[in-house]
Amino acid sequence: MASTIFTVGDFVRRVVDSLLGGDYRGQVLCSRCLVKVTKHHLDKSYTTREVVQAMDEIFKAPLPVSTCSVCARKKIPCLGAPVV
């Protein structure tokens, strides 16, 4: 029986999806803030460097420019989930 091997990026994406669909629904967050919040929700075994590298992959795609809801930095790429 084959087992699935999950990467750090897989876990980071799951946490980001959960955050943007839950606690931060309707808000947009920049990469720096998402790293901090995501790191807080992951097991302590994940290093900040690993989370940053995974977040860099997430932010590779073209993203809308906005103001971060957490740090208020303006005109930077942000991720967010619309309120439905």
N, C-alpha and C positions, 0 to 999 in steps of 0.2 A: 504494500500500500504506500503510495507516494504522499509525502507530507509537503505542505506549503511553507516556504521560507519567506517571512516578511522582512522588509528592509526598514531602516530608520525612517526613510521617506514615506513608507506606507503608514507607519504609526503617526507621523507628523501630519499627514493629510487627513487621517481619521480624526485627530484632535482638532485641526483647523475646521473641518466640516462641522464637527459637533459644536464648536464655539460659535461659528458664524450662523448656525441654525438654532442656537440656544441663547446663552448669556449675552452674546453680542449681535443678536438678530436685529437687522435694520441699521446697523452701524458699519462703518468702513474702517479698516485698520491697515496701517502700513506694515511693511516687513519687520521693522525693528520692534514694533509693539506686538505683532503676532509671535515673534520669536520669544519674547518675554512671557507672554500669556501661555503659549504652547508649552514652553519649558516647565512652567509651573504645574501643568496638568499631566506631564509625563513622569515616568519613573526616574528616580535620581541617577540611574545608570546611564542615561542619555546625556552626552556632553553638549554644551552650548554650541560648539563647533559643528557637531553632527546636525543639530537642529537648524543652524544657520545654513548649512549646505543644502539640506532638504528644502528649506524655505526659498533659497535661491532658485532651485528647480521649479518650485511653484510659481515664483514671480518671473520666470523666463517668458511666459506668454504675454502678449500685449495686454495691459490692464488699464482701466480708466484712471485718470488722474483726479484726485480728490483731496479733501482735508481729513486727516486721521481723527477718528472720534476719541482716541485715547490721549495722544500727545499733541494734537492740534497742529502738527506740521502740515503746511499747505502745499498743494500742487505736486503731490508725489503719488506714485502708483499705489493703489490700495485694493484690498479685497473686501467684499461684503456680500451679505445675502439680503435680498429685498424682503420686506415684511409682506406676507401674503394674506 
